[in-house]
Amino acid sequence: MPEVDDSTPLAAELARDVRRRIELEGRTLPRPERTRVITVANQKGGVGKTTTTVNLAAALAKAGLQVLVIDNDPQGNASTALGVEHRAGTPSIYEVLIEDEPIADVVQQCPDIESLWCVPATIDLSGAEIELVSVVSRETRLRRALDTYMTELEAAGKPPLDYVFVDCPPSLGLLTVNAFVVGREVLIPIQCEYYALEGLTQLLKTIGLIQSHLNPELHVSTILLTMYDARTNLAQQVATEVREHFAAQTLRTTVPRSVRISEAPSYGQTVVTYDPSSSGALAYLEAARELSERGPVTVGAQSAPQEEQVS
């Protein structure tokens, strides 16, 4: 491995990235004992939910694991990043939720990674919140569909899913409730910005209600700090506060602000396949390794700061 050159900050950073890349390249990750179903949620917009979903999924799939992404957001950004078809009329998660279509009939393989699959979202999903109101068992439809799909995989002798990631819209409506009911774990991306902890109490209250009435297994297992800029005191302060309140759940890895992460979806790719050597890709590879090696965490899952403001 190259020695870190501290003569300039840029040289030091480049040398660190080289060492990280050598360490992560070709690494295999342990398979979980059973399928880990992880709901990625935060009702605040722009915190990196979709980016985190698709890049963690891609990183785990590149390590040889079987991964499914369920795009449960009407914007369909996860479908875009994974390069799957999601124009209006494409069989999608809408048909699964509203018309009882089997997941096997709508799932698509990601063109860049063989073991990565996606249930796409189309613009039709934007009306699903209203349509679900009058549907029988409206909160459990996604869970039943996923359970059926995994049973079908087993019956067909196909490899079982190691990870399922559910991408949520920035709200706490019925689409998000379905995602909480299907999930066993919740991953919360938190932006290292002002008001990062605003609304987190409400999110944890909602998770607590789902846990009490619909899904006792649900717990906050992982928190990932995104858009981290180590040069600013604010980002460091937000990171410190989050780690104080959620010491067990917060990953050591932080995801930096990165132009490459922002560019990748415009090419129908994740940053892990678009530019594997970039700092953003390396961060998500490290986060995926940490997520897989430590397993789900349950300690103190429902404790939250009371609407604190970060100053």
Secondary structure, 3 states (H helix, E strand, C coil): CCCCCCCCHHHHHHHHHHHHHHHHCCCCCCCCCCCEEEEECCCCCCCCHHHHHHHHHHHHHHCCCCEEEEECCCCCHHHHHCCCCCCCCCCCHHHHHHHCCCHHHCCEECCCCCCEEEECCCHHHHHHHHHHCCCCCCCCHHHHHHHHHHHHHHHCCCCCCCEEEEECCCCCCHHHHHHHHHCCEEEEEEECCCCCCCCHHHHHHHHHHHHHHCCCCCEEEEEEEEEECCCCHHHHHHHHHHHHHCCCCEEEEEEECCHHHHHHHHHCCCHHHHCCCCHHHHHHHHHHHHHHHHCCCCCCCCCCCCCCCCC
